[in-house]
Amino acid sequence: MSDILRSLASSLSEKRYEAFLNALCVNSLERAYDPSGQGILNGSSELDNFCCQAAEAIAADFPHGYSEAGGQQDLTIYIATDLFFGRGGHTPLLLDLIKVDCSTQRELILTKTGCLPNSSSFSAQLYEALPSNVKASELQAETLLQKILILREYIHSKNPRRLILVTHQHDVVAYCAVTRRSAAQILYIHHADTLTLGLYIPWYTVVGTNEFGVKAVVNMTGRPMFCWPVASYDHGARPWLEWDQYQGLNTCSHGTPRKFESDGDFDYGDIVAKRLQMLSGTHFHIGELCSERRQKIEDKLAMAGVNPSRFVYVGSVPILWKYLKKSNIQLCISSYPICSPRGLVETKGCAIPILIFEDTKNPTRSSVAYGYPGCLTWRNIDELDYFFENLTPNILEEQSKIARASFELKHSLRSLEMHANLSSSYIVPE
């Protein structure tokens, strides 16, 4: 047994709950920010077993005053962790689920287990974006244990039909507060880009958002899962912008900083340098990158003989789709080494072609499954070189049509609404 497992076992057996919760939270955060763990779809049955034991032990030691009625109200309570408004796909996914939910009542609770900068301002923006009839609140307490007790008391006072956990991998408040008696149905949205807690908790119905990844997890764990599509509000397709090969190609990449943290043989800077070496034009980066990372990219461009001014840092934008629709970007190069599923959905909806990295070692990090049938792909720098050497305006125009058709078929809010309101829609182990 590893040191962390021994420590958790000791603190739990001695009912030192706060020490247990803090150790579990810190360990989860460390694993989440380890680049070598990116794209790992499995969880930890041992750590999840500790979550189950803690949930039951805390429930026994701190009983609440409400009967276990089994979800009599047509109420769905969403439990979410720290949220970045306008960064990444986690928050838009939560908002989309709430918007398509047909429950009579909907509520959102933020557990606030981390220490994000400006988290209050993000919460305010989130609340403003919610439908007006959705009640939202955040747990106010000094300790993780206090938050668990408040959350349990609140859930059982409301007696919801459904709980939906749109949580991050370190959200021990949610994982150790919710028991099998908390609601008639407990849905857990799998945080599928890193090793995470929650995957093996037996009273969760696990929901994935990509059929490729869902099948991999189902066959690994032996548990059935839901598969709901990543969706987006349809802001409309952008008319195709003809690529004049004499004026240059405008490309972009987008995603949160972690999508670009490479542990491979080359990195994002190499990709940008190759793209700008091969064809004239500009490459736009949409999303945050620290100044050090940007400087490294510019240094690589200079070494490759490329004017660094051809790399344009845009930063975060409120709605990616709207930015792309107003831009003159003609091709999206997906983030490397981890693709950004939500961003790619918005890119497809905007009718912008996608060039996606096909990770042959770990396809759960990036593969054509996140793009669309027949999308443009590459596996190594030589293939990237060949791609740009043989790219034509006709290829991009045809890809634009395929991208938009893929969005309309799979990623509309109508499609998400159908899946999210079914009582059962499983992918079962083969």
KAFEN-V638823 format. One record per residue. BURIAL is I if it has 16 or more other C-alpha atoms within 10 Angstrom, else O. Layout:
BEGIN
BURIAL
BURIAL
END
This chain:
BEGIN
O
O
O
O
O
O
O
I
O
O
I
I
O
O
O
O
I
O
I
I
I
I
I
I
I
O
O
I
I
O
I
I
O
O
O
O
O
I
I
I
I
I
I
O
O
O
I
I
I
I
I
I
I
I
I
I
I
I
I
O
O
O
O
O
O
O
O
O
O
I
I
O
I
O
I
I
I
I
I
I
I
I
I
I
I
I
I
I
I
I
I
I
I
I
I
I
I
I
O
I
I
I
O
O
O
I
I
I
I
I
I
I
I
I
O
O
O
O
I
O
O
I
I
O
O
I
I
O
O
I
O
O
O
O
O
I
O
I
I
O
O
O
O
I
I
O
I
I
I
I
I
I
I
O
I
I
O
I
I
I
I
I
I
I
I
I
I
I
I
I
I
I
I
I
I
I
I
I
I
I
I
I
I
I
I
I
I
I
I
I
I
I
I
I
I
I
I
I
I
I
I
O
I
I
I
I
I
I
I
I
I
I
I
I
I
O
I
I
O
O
I
O
I
I
I
I
I
I
I
I
I
I
O
O
O
O
I
I
O
I
O
O
I
O
O
O
O
O
I
I
I
I
I
I
I
I
O
I
I
I
I
I
O
O
O
O
O
I
I
O
I
I
I
I
I
I
I
O
I
I
I
I
I
I
I
I
I
I
I
O
O
O
I
I
O
O
I
I
I
I
I
O
O
O
O
I
O
I
O
I
I
O
I
O
O
I
O
O
O
I
I
I
O
I
I
O
O
I
I
I
I
I
I
I
I
I
I
I
I
I
I
I
I
I
I
I
I
I
I
I
I
I
I
I
I
I
I
I
I
O
O
O
I
I
I
I
I
I
I
I
I
I
O
O
I
I
I
I
O
O
O
O
O
I
I
O
I
O
O
O
O
O
O
O
O
I
I
O
I
I
I
I
I
I
I
I
I
I
O
I
I
I
I
O
I
I
I
O
I
I
O
O
O
O
O
O
I
O
I
O
END
